[in-house]
Amino acid sequence: MKGNTITVRLDDELAPILDQVCRSSGRTRSEVIRSALKRHLAILRFQQLRRQAMPFAAAHGYLTDEDVFDSVS
């Protein structure tokens, strides 16, 4: 896989947890870290978009997740 290379420093408590996950899943450190980073960035992006959409949703009466669920189900 081609791409950018970065260096990440892990604290003494995180490194053994990462290594255990790698051993149990059969994936490399890079694969696990890439997967975790993709997920975290997707969550951050979702939260950002949600904050931007909230004023528009509130103006139309969508104040909670339940309001949205009720409307689409």
N, CA, C and O atoms as a CHARMM CRD file, in Angstrom:
* protein
*
  292
    1    1 MET  N      0.84000  -1.17100   0.00000 PROA 1      0.00000
    2    1 MET  CA     0.00000   0.00000   0.00000 PROA 1      0.00000
    3    1 MET  C      0.88900   1.23800   0.00000 PROA 1      0.00000
    4    1 MET  O      1.77700   1.38000   0.84000 PROA 1      0.00000
    5    2 LYS  N      0.64100   2.11800  -0.93900 PROA 2      0.00000
    6    2 LYS  CA     1.38800   3.36900  -0.97300 PROA 2      0.00000
    7    2 LYS  C      0.61700   4.42300  -0.20700 PROA 2      0.00000
    8    2 LYS  O     -0.60700   4.35400  -0.09200 PROA 2      0.00000
    9    3 GLY  N      1.32700   5.37900   0.30700 PROA 3      0.00000
   10    3 GLY  CA     0.67900   6.45700   1.04000 PROA 3      0.00000
   11    3 GLY  C      1.69800   7.22600   1.84100 PROA 3      0.00000
   12    3 GLY  O      2.90500   7.01500   1.72400 PROA 3      0.00000
   13    4 ASN  N      1.19100   8.10900   2.64600 PROA 4      0.00000
   14    4 ASN  CA     2.04800   8.90400   3.51200 PROA 4      0.00000
   15    4 ASN  C      2.45200   8.09200   4.73100 PROA 4      0.00000
   16    4 ASN  O      1.69600   7.25000   5.21500 PROA 4      0.00000
   17    5 THR  N      3.63600   8.35500   5.20900 PROA 5      0.00000
   18    5 THR  CA     4.11300   7.71200   6.41900 PROA 5      0.00000
   19    5 THR  C      4.16500   8.75200   7.52400 PROA 5      0.00000
   20    5 THR  O      4.69200   9.84900   7.33900 PROA 5      0.00000
   21    6 ILE  N      3.60900   8.39100   8.68000 PROA 6      0.00000
   22    6 ILE  CA     3.68400   9.27000   9.83900 PROA 6      0.00000
   23    6 ILE  C      4.21000   8.47500  11.01700 PROA 6      0.00000
   24    6 ILE  O      4.17000   7.24400  11.01600 PROA 6      0.00000
   25    7 THR  N      4.69600   9.17400  12.01000 PROA 7      0.00000
   26    7 THR  CA     5.16300   8.54700  13.23500 PROA 7      0.00000
   27    7 THR  C      4.18300   8.90200  14.34500 PROA 7      0.00000
   28    7 THR  O      3.81900  10.06400  14.52500 PROA 7      0.00000
   29    8 VAL  N      3.76400   7.88100  15.08600 PROA 8      0.00000
   30    8 VAL  CA     2.85400   8.09000  16.20500 PROA 8      0.00000
   31    8 VAL  C      3.52300   7.54400  17.45600 PROA 8      0.00000
   32    8 VAL  O      3.98100   6.40200  17.47900 PROA 8      0.00000
   33    9 ARG  N      3.57500   8.35400  18.47700 PROA 9      0.00000
   34    9 ARG  CA     4.12600   7.89500  19.75300 PROA 9      0.00000
   35    9 ARG  C      2.99800   7.36000  20.61900 PROA 9      0.00000
   36    9 ARG  O      1.99000   8.03500  20.82900 PROA 9      0.00000
   37   10 LEU  N      3.17300   6.14800  21.11700 PROA 10     0.00000
   38   10 LEU  CA     2.18000   5.51800  21.98000 PROA 10     0.00000
   39   10 LEU  C      2.67500   5.52900  23.40900 PROA 10     0.00000
   40   10 LEU  O      3.85300   5.27700  23.66500 PROA 10     0.00000
   41   11 ASP  N      1.78700   5.82000  24.34000 PROA 11     0.00000
   42   11 ASP  CA     2.20100   5.77000  25.73300 PROA 11     0.00000
   43   11 ASP  C      2.36900   4.31300  26.16500 PROA 11     0.00000
   44   11 ASP  O      1.94800   3.39100  25.46500 PROA 11     0.00000
   45   12 ASP  N      2.97900   4.12800  27.30800 PROA 12     0.00000
   46   12 ASP  CA     3.31100   2.78300  27.77200 PROA 12     0.00000
   47   12 ASP  C      2.08600   1.92100  28.03700 PROA 12     0.00000
   48   12 ASP  O      2.18900   0.69400  28.03900 PROA 12     0.00000
   49   13 GLU  N      0.92500   2.53700  28.26200 PROA 13     0.00000
   50   13 GLU  CA    -0.29100   1.76900  28.52500 PROA 13     0.00000
   51   13 GLU  C     -0.99200   1.36400  27.22900 PROA 13     0.00000
   52   13 GLU  O     -1.64900   0.32400  27.17700 PROA 13     0.00000
   53   14 LEU  N     -0.85400   2.17700  26.19000 PROA 14     0.00000
   54   14 LEU  CA    -1.57300   1.91700  24.94200 PROA 14     0.00000
   55   14 LEU  C     -0.87800   0.87100  24.06600 PROA 14     0.00000
   56   14 LEU  O     -1.54500   0.07800  23.40100 PROA 14     0.00000
   57   15 ALA  N      0.42700   0.86700  24.06200 PROA 15     0.00000
   58   15 ALA  CA     1.17500  -0.04500  23.18000 PROA 15     0.00000
   59   15 ALA  C      0.84200  -1.51700  23.41900 PROA 15     0.00000
   60   15 ALA  O      0.60600  -2.23800  22.44900 PROA 15     0.00000
   61   16 PRO  N      0.81300  -1.99600  24.66500 PROA 16     0.00000
   62   16 PRO  CA     0.47500  -3.42100  24.84800 PROA 16     0.00000
   63   16 PRO  C     -0.96600  -3.75500  24.45300 PROA 16     0.00000
   64   16 PRO  O     -1.24700  -4.86200  23.99600 PROA 16     0.00000
   65   17 ILE  N     -1.87500  -2.79500  24.63200 PROA 17     0.00000
   66   17 ILE  CA    -3.26100  -3.02600  24.21800 PROA 17     0.00000
   67   17 ILE  C     -3.32500  -3.15500  22.70200 PROA 17     0.00000
   68   17 ILE  O     -3.99100  -4.04600  22.17300 PROA 17     0.00000
   69   18 LEU  N     -2.63400  -2.26500  22.01200 PROA 18     0.00000
   70   18 LEU  CA    -2.59000  -2.32800  20.54600 PROA 18     0.00000
   71   18 LEU  C     -1.98700  -3.64500  20.09400 PROA 18     0.00000
   72   18 LEU  O     -2.51100  -4.28500  19.18200 PROA 18     0.00000
   73   19 ASP  N     -0.90800  -4.05400  20.71000 PROA 19     0.00000
   74   19 ASP  CA    -0.25600  -5.31500  20.31900 PROA 19     0.00000
   75   19 ASP  C     -1.16700  -6.51700  20.55600 PROA 19     0.00000
   76   19 ASP  O     -1.18100  -7.45000  19.75300 PROA 19     0.00000
   77   20 GLN  N     -1.92300  -6.50300  21.64600 PROA 20     0.00000
   78   20 GLN  CA    -2.85000  -7.60100  21.92700 PROA 20     0.00000
   79   20 GLN  C     -3.95000  -7.65700  20.87200 PROA 20     0.00000
   80   20 GLN  O     -4.30900  -8.73400  20.39500 PROA 20     0.00000
   81   21 VAL  N     -4.48000  -6.49400  20.51300 PROA 21     0.00000
   82   21 VAL  CA    -5.51600  -6.44300  19.47000 PROA 21     0.00000
   83   21 VAL  C     -4.95500  -6.96600  18.14700 PROA 21     0.00000
   84   21 VAL  O     -5.62900  -7.70300  17.42800 PROA 21     0.00000
   85   22 CYS  N     -3.72600  -6.58000  17.83400 PROA 22     0.00000
   86   22 CYS  CA    -3.09300  -7.04900  16.59300 PROA 22     0.00000
   87   22 CYS  C     -2.93200  -8.56200  16.59400 PROA 22     0.00000
   88   22 CYS  O     -3.23400  -9.22300  15.60000 PROA 22     0.00000
   89   23 ARG  N     -2.45700  -9.10800  17.70500 PROA 23     0.00000
   90   23 ARG  CA    -2.28000 -10.56200  17.78800 PROA 23     0.00000
   91   23 ARG  C     -3.61700 -11.28900  17.65500 PROA 23     0.00000
   92   23 ARG  O     -3.72800 -12.27400  16.92400 PROA 23     0.00000
   93   24 SER  N     -4.62600 -10.79600  18.36500 PROA 24     0.00000
   94   24 SER  CA    -5.91100 -11.50700  18.36500 PROA 24     0.00000
   95   24 SER  C     -6.66700 -11.35000  17.04300 PROA 24     0.00000
   96   24 SER  O     -7.46200 -12.21600  16.67700 PROA 24     0.00000
   97   25 SER  N     -6.42400 -10.26500  16.33700 PROA 25     0.00000
   98   25 SER  CA    -7.14600 -10.03800  15.07800 PROA 25     0.00000
   99   25 SER  C     -6.35300 -10.47200  13.85100 PROA 25     0.00000
  100   25 SER  O     -6.91100 -10.59200  12.76000 PROA 25     0.00000
  101   26 GLY  N     -5.04700 -10.70800  14.02500 PROA 26     0.00000
  102   26 GLY  CA    -4.21400 -11.07300  12.89200 PROA 26     0.00000
  103   26 GLY  C     -3.91000  -9.91200  11.96400 PROA 26     0.00000
  104   26 GLY  O     -3.52600 -10.11000  10.81100 PROA 26     0.00000
  105   27 ARG  N     -4.08500  -8.69300  12.47500 PROA 27     0.00000
  106   27 ARG  CA    -3.80700  -7.50400  11.66600 PROA 27     0.00000
  107   27 ARG  C     -2.54800  -6.81800  12.17300 PROA 27     0.00000
  108   27 ARG  O     -2.13500  -7.01100  13.31700 PROA 27     0.00000
  109   28 THR  N     -1.95200  -6.02500  11.31600 PROA 28     0.00000
  110   28 THR  CA    -0.74200  -5.30300  11.70300 PROA 28     0.00000
  111   28 THR  C     -1.11200  -4.04700  12.49400 PROA 28     0.00000
  112   28 THR  O     -2.26500  -3.61800  12.50500 PROA 28     0.00000
  113   29 ARG  N     -0.12100  -3.48000  13.14500 PROA 29     0.00000
  114   29 ARG  CA    -0.32900  -2.21200  13.84600 PROA 29     0.00000
  115   29 ARG  C     -0.87000  -1.15700  12.88700 PROA 29     0.00000
  116   29 ARG  O     -1.80100  -0.42200  13.21700 PROA 29     0.00000
  117   30 SER  N     -0.28300  -1.09100  11.71000 PROA 30     0.00000
  118   30 SER  CA    -0.72000  -0.09400  10.72700 PROA 30     0.00000
  119   30 SER  C     -2.18500  -0.28200  10.34900 PROA 30     0.00000
  120   30 SER  O     -2.93200   0.69100  10.24400 PROA 30     0.00000
  121   31 GLU  N     -2.59400  -1.52400  10.14500 PROA 31     0.00000
  122   31 GLU  CA    -3.98700  -1.78800   9.77500 PROA 31     0.00000
  123   31 GLU  C     -4.95100  -1.36800  10.88300 PROA 31     0.00000
  124   31 GLU  O     -5.97900  -0.74400  10.62200 PROA 31     0.00000
  125   32 VAL  N     -4.60600  -1.71800  12.11900 PROA 32     0.00000
  126   32 VAL  CA    -5.47500  -1.38300  13.25300 PROA 32     0.00000
  127   32 VAL  C     -5.53200   0.13200  13.45200 PROA 32     0.00000
  128   32 VAL  O     -6.60800   0.69100  13.66600 PROA 32     0.00000
  129   33 ILE  N     -4.38500   0.79100  13.38200 PROA 33     0.00000
  130   33 ILE  CA    -4.34900   2.24300  13.57700 PROA 33     0.00000
  131   33 ILE  C     -5.08000   2.94900  12.44400 PROA 33     0.00000
  132   33 ILE  O     -5.81800   3.90400  12.68800 PROA 33     0.00000
  133   34 ARG  N     -4.88700   2.49400  11.20300 PROA 34     0.00000
  134   34 ARG  CA    -5.58700   3.08800  10.05500 PROA 34     0.00000
  135   34 ARG  C     -7.10200   2.95700  10.22100 PROA 34     0.00000
  136   34 ARG  O     -7.84400   3.91200   9.99400 PROA 34     0.00000
  137   35 SER  N     -7.54700   1.77500  10.61600 PROA 35     0.00000
  138   35 SER  CA    -8.97000   1.52600  10.81100 PROA 35     0.00000
  139   35 SER  C     -9.53600   2.41000  11.92300 PROA 35     0.00000
  140   35 SER  O    -10.60900   2.99300  11.77100 PROA 35     0.00000
  141   36 ALA  N     -8.82000   2.50800  13.03000 PROA 36     0.00000
  142   36 ALA  CA    -9.27300   3.34300  14.15100 PROA 36     0.00000
  143   36 ALA  C     -9.30800   4.81600  13.75300 PROA 36     0.00000
  144   36 ALA  O    -10.23300   5.53900  14.12400 PROA 36     0.00000
  145   37 LEU  N     -8.31700   5.25400  13.00900 PROA 37     0.00000
  146   37 LEU  CA    -8.26700   6.65200  12.58000 PROA 37     0.00000
  147   37 LEU  C     -9.40100   6.96800  11.61000 PROA 37     0.00000
  148   37 LEU  O    -10.03700   8.01700  11.71800 PROA 37     0.00000
  149   38 LYS  N     -9.65800   6.06600  10.66400 PROA 38     0.00000
  150   38 LYS  CA   -10.76900   6.27100   9.71800 PROA 38     0.00000
  151   38 LYS  C    -12.08600   6.39900  10.46700 PROA 38     0.00000
  152   38 LYS  O    -12.88800   7.28800  10.18100 PROA 38     0.00000
  153   39 ARG  N    -12.30500   5.51100  11.42300 PROA 39     0.00000
  154   39 ARG  CA   -13.54500   5.54100  12.20100 PROA 39     0.00000
  155   39 ARG  C    -13.64800   6.83500  13.00000 PROA 39     0.00000
  156   39 ARG  O    -14.69600   7.48100  13.00600 PROA 39     0.00000
  157   40 HSD  N    -12.57700   7.21100  13.66700 PROA 40     0.00000
  158   40 HSD  CA   -12.59500   8.41900  14.48600 PROA 40     0.00000
  159   40 HSD  C    -12.82600   9.66200  13.63100 PROA 40     0.00000
  160   40 HSD  O    -13.59100  10.54500  14.01600 PROA 40     0.00000
  161   41 LEU  N    -12.17800   9.73500  12.48900 PROA 41     0.00000
  162   41 LEU  CA   -12.36100  10.88900  11.60600 PROA 41     0.00000
  163   41 LEU  C    -13.78300  10.94300  11.05300 PROA 41     0.00000
  164   41 LEU  O    -14.34200  12.02800  10.89100 PROA 41     0.00000
  165   42 ALA  N    -14.37000   9.78900  10.76500 PROA 42     0.00000
  166   42 ALA  CA   -15.75200   9.75200  10.29100 PROA 42     0.00000
  167   42 ALA  C    -16.70600  10.25400  11.37800 PROA 42     0.00000
  168   42 ALA  O    -17.65400  10.98500  11.08900 PROA 42     0.00000
  169   43 ILE  N    -16.45500   9.86200  12.61400 PROA 43     0.00000
  170   43 ILE  CA   -17.28900  10.32600  13.72800 PROA 43     0.00000
  171   43 ILE  C    -17.15000  11.83100  13.90700 PROA 43     0.00000
  172   43 ILE  O    -18.14700  12.52900  14.09100 PROA 43     0.00000
  173   44 LEU  N    -15.92100  12.33500  13.85500 PROA 44     0.00000
  174   44 LEU  CA   -15.70800  13.78100  13.99300 PROA 44     0.00000
  175   44 LEU  C    -16.39500  14.54800  12.87200 PROA 44     0.00000
  176   44 LEU  O    -16.99400  15.59700  13.11000 PROA 44     0.00000
  177   45 ARG  N    -16.31000  14.02800  11.65200 PROA 45     0.00000
  178   45 ARG  CA   -16.94600  14.69100  10.50900 PROA 45     0.00000
  179   45 ARG  C    -18.46500  14.67600  10.66300 PROA 45     0.00000
  180   45 ARG  O    -19.12700  15.67600  10.38500 PROA 45     0.00000
  181   46 PHE  N    -19.01400  13.55400  11.10000 PROA 46     0.00000
  182   46 PHE  CA   -20.44600  13.46000  11.34000 PROA 46     0.00000
  183   46 PHE  C    -20.88900  14.48600  12.38500 PROA 46     0.00000
  184   46 PHE  O    -21.88900  15.17800  12.19700 PROA 46     0.00000
  185   47 GLN  N    -20.14700  14.57800  13.47500 PROA 47     0.00000
  186   47 GLN  CA   -20.48900  15.53200  14.52500 PROA 47     0.00000
  187   47 GLN  C    -20.43200  16.97000  14.01100 PROA 47     0.00000
  188   47 GLN  O    -21.27700  17.79600  14.35800 PROA 47     0.00000
  189   48 GLN  N    -19.44500  17.25400  13.19600 PROA 48     0.00000
  190   48 GLN  CA   -19.31900  18.59400  12.61400 PROA 48     0.00000
  191   48 GLN  C    -20.51800  18.89900  11.71000 PROA 48     0.00000
  192   48 GLN  O    -21.10800  19.97500  11.81100 PROA 48     0.00000
  193   49 LEU  N    -20.87500  17.97500  10.84300 PROA 49     0.00000
  194   49 LEU  CA   -22.01500  18.17300   9.95000 PROA 49     0.00000
  195   49 LEU  C    -23.32000  18.28600  10.73600 PROA 49     0.00000
  196   49 LEU  O    -24.20400  19.07100  10.39300 PROA 49     0.00000
  197   50 ARG  N    -23.41800  17.49700  11.77800 PROA 50     0.00000
  198   50 ARG  CA   -24.61600  17.56300  12.61300 PROA 50     0.00000
  199   50 ARG  C    -24.76500  18.93400  13.26800 PROA 50     0.00000
  200   50 ARG  O    -25.85800  19.50100  13.28600 PROA 50     0.00000
  201   51 ARG  N    -23.66600  19.46700  13.80600 PROA 51     0.00000
  202   51 ARG  CA   -23.70700  20.81100  14.40800 PROA 51     0.00000
  203   51 ARG  C    -24.13400  21.85600  13.38300 PROA 51     0.00000
  204   51 ARG  O    -24.87800  22.78200  13.70900 PROA 51     0.00000
  205   52 GLN  N    -23.66700  21.71000  12.15100 PROA 52     0.00000
  206   52 GLN  CA   -24.02700  22.66200  11.10200 PROA 52     0.00000
  207   52 GLN  C    -25.49900  22.54100  10.71300 PROA 52     0.00000
  208   52 GLN  O    -26.14000  23.54000  10.38400 PROA 52     0.00000
  209   53 ALA  N    -26.03200  21.32700  10.75000 PROA 53     0.00000
  210   53 ALA  CA   -27.41300  21.10300  10.32800 PROA 53     0.00000
  211   53 ALA  C    -28.43100  21.38600  11.43000 PROA 53     0.00000
  212   53 ALA  O    -29.60300  21.61800  11.13400 PROA 53     0.00000
  213   54 MET  N    -28.01700  21.37200  12.66900 PROA 54     0.00000
  214   54 MET  CA   -28.95700  21.49600  13.78600 PROA 54     0.00000
  215   54 MET  C    -29.82500  22.75500  13.72100 PROA 54     0.00000
  216   54 MET  O    -31.02600  22.65000  13.97100 PROA 54     0.00000
  217   55 PRO  N    -29.29400  23.93400  13.40300 PROA 55     0.00000
  218   55 PRO  CA   -30.17400  25.10600  13.34800 PROA 55     0.00000
  219   55 PRO  C    -31.29300  24.95000  12.30500 PROA 55     0.00000
  220   55 PRO  O    -32.42200  25.38200  12.53900 PROA 55     0.00000
  221   56 PHE  N    -30.98500  24.34700  11.17900 PROA 56     0.00000
  222   56 PHE  CA   -31.98400  24.13500  10.13500 PROA 56     0.00000
  223   56 PHE  C    -33.00500  23.08800  10.57400 PROA 56     0.00000
  224   56 PHE  O    -34.20200  23.24400  10.33500 PROA 56     0.00000
  225   57 ALA  N    -32.53400  22.03400  11.21100 PROA 57     0.00000
  226   57 ALA  CA   -33.42900  20.98500  11.69500 PROA 57     0.00000
  227   57 ALA  C    -34.34700  21.54200  12.78300 PROA 57     0.00000
  228   57 ALA  O    -35.55000  21.28600  12.77700 PROA 57     0.00000
  229   58 ALA  N    -33.78100  22.29600  13.70300 PROA 58     0.00000
  230   58 ALA  CA   -34.57600  22.86300  14.79300 PROA 58     0.00000
  231   58 ALA  C    -35.65200  23.79900  14.25300 PROA 58     0.00000
  232   58 ALA  O    -36.76500  23.84100  14.77700 PROA 58     0.00000
  233   59 ALA  N    -35.32300  24.53700  13.21800 PROA 59     0.00000
  234   59 ALA  CA   -36.29900  25.45700  12.61500 PROA 59     0.00000
  235   59 ALA  C    -37.49400  24.70900  12.03200 PROA 59     0.00000
  236   59 ALA  O    -38.56800  25.28500  11.86000 PROA 59     0.00000
  237   60 HSD  N    -37.30600  23.42000  11.72700 PROA 60     0.00000
  238   60 HSD  CA   -38.38700  22.60200  11.16800 PROA 60     0.00000
  239   60 HSD  C    -38.95400  21.62000  12.19700 PROA 60     0.00000
  240   60 HSD  O    -39.68600  20.69400  11.84600 PROA 60     0.00000
  241   61 GLY  N    -38.60700  21.83200  13.46700 PROA 61     0.00000
  242   61 GLY  CA   -39.18400  21.01800  14.53500 PROA 61     0.00000
  243   61 GLY  C    -38.45200  19.74400  14.87500 PROA 61     0.00000
  244   61 GLY  O    -38.95200  18.94600  15.66700 PROA 61     0.00000
  245   62 TYR  N    -37.28600  19.52700  14.30400 PROA 62     0.00000
  246   62 TYR  CA   -36.48400  18.33800  14.62100 PROA 62     0.00000
  247   62 TYR  C    -35.47700  18.70400  15.69800 PROA 62     0.00000
  248   62 TYR  O    -34.41100  19.24900  15.41000 PROA 62     0.00000
  249   63 LEU  N    -35.83100  18.39500  16.95700 PROA 63     0.00000
  250   63 LEU  CA   -34.97600  18.78900  18.07000 PROA 63     0.00000
  251   63 LEU  C    -34.19200  17.62100  18.65100 PROA 63     0.00000
  252   63 LEU  O    -33.16400  17.82500  19.29800 PROA 63     0.00000
  253   64 THR  N    -34.66600  16.40200  18.42700 PROA 64     0.00000
  254   64 THR  CA   -33.99800  15.21300  18.97000 PROA 64     0.00000
  255   64 THR  C    -33.88100  14.14200  17.89100 PROA 64     0.00000
  256   64 THR  O    -34.50000  14.23500  16.83000 PROA 64     0.00000
  257   65 ASP  N    -33.07700  13.12900  18.18200 PROA 65     0.00000
  258   65 ASP  CA   -32.98200  11.98800  17.26600 PROA 65     0.00000
  259   65 ASP  C    -34.34000  11.30000  17.13000 PROA 65     0.00000
  260   65 ASP  O    -34.68000  10.79200  16.06100 PROA 65     0.00000
  261   66 GLU  N    -35.11100  11.28500  18.21600 PROA 66     0.00000
  262   66 GLU  CA   -36.42900  10.66300  18.18400 PROA 66     0.00000
  263   66 GLU  C    -37.35400  11.39100  17.20800 PROA 66     0.00000
  264   66 GLU  O    -38.15800  10.75700  16.52500 PROA 66     0.00000
  265   67 ASP  N    -37.24200  12.71900  17.14300 PROA 67     0.00000
  266   67 ASP  CA   -38.04900  13.47900  16.18800 PROA 67     0.00000
  267   67 ASP  C    -37.76400  13.03600  14.75500 PROA 67     0.00000
  268   67 ASP  O    -38.68500  12.86200  13.95600 PROA 67     0.00000
  269   68 VAL  N    -36.50800  12.85800  14.44400 PROA 68     0.00000
  270   68 VAL  CA   -36.11800  12.41000  13.11100 PROA 68     0.00000
  271   68 VAL  C    -36.61700  10.98900  12.87300 PROA 68     0.00000
  272   68 VAL  O    -37.18100  10.69600  11.81900 PROA 68     0.00000
  273   69 PHE  N    -36.41200  10.11400  13.84000 PROA 69     0.00000
  274   69 PHE  CA   -36.84100   8.72900  13.71000 PROA 69     0.00000
  275   69 PHE  C    -38.34500   8.64300  13.48500 PROA 69     0.00000
  276   69 PHE  O    -38.81000   7.90700  12.61400 PROA 69     0.00000
  277   70 ASP  N    -39.10400   9.40200  14.27900 PROA 70     0.00000
  278   70 ASP  CA   -40.57200   9.39700  14.12000 PROA 70     0.00000
  279   70 ASP  C    -40.98400   9.85200  12.72900 PROA 70     0.00000
  280   70 ASP  O    -41.95500   9.34800  12.16400 PROA 70     0.00000
  281   71 SER  N    -40.24200  10.80600  12.18000 PROA 71     0.00000
  282   71 SER  CA   -40.59900  11.35700  10.87500 PROA 71     0.00000
  283   71 SER  C    -40.31300  10.38200   9.72400 PROA 71     0.00000
  284   71 SER  O    -41.03500  10.36300   8.72700 PROA 71     0.00000
  285   72 VAL  N    -39.27000   9.58600   9.86700 PROA 72     0.00000
  286   72 VAL  CA   -38.87900   8.69100   8.76500 PROA 72     0.00000
  287   72 VAL  C    -39.41400   7.27200   8.90000 PROA 72     0.00000
  288   72 VAL  O    -39.29400   6.46800   7.97600 PROA 72     0.00000
  289   73 SER  N    -40.00400   6.96600  10.05200 PROA 73     0.00000
  290   73 SER  CA   -40.50500   5.58500  10.20600 PROA 73     0.00000
  291   73 SER  C    -42.00500   5.50700  10.10500 PROA 73     0.00000
  292   73 SER  O    -42.57600   4.42200  10.21300 PROA 73     0.00000
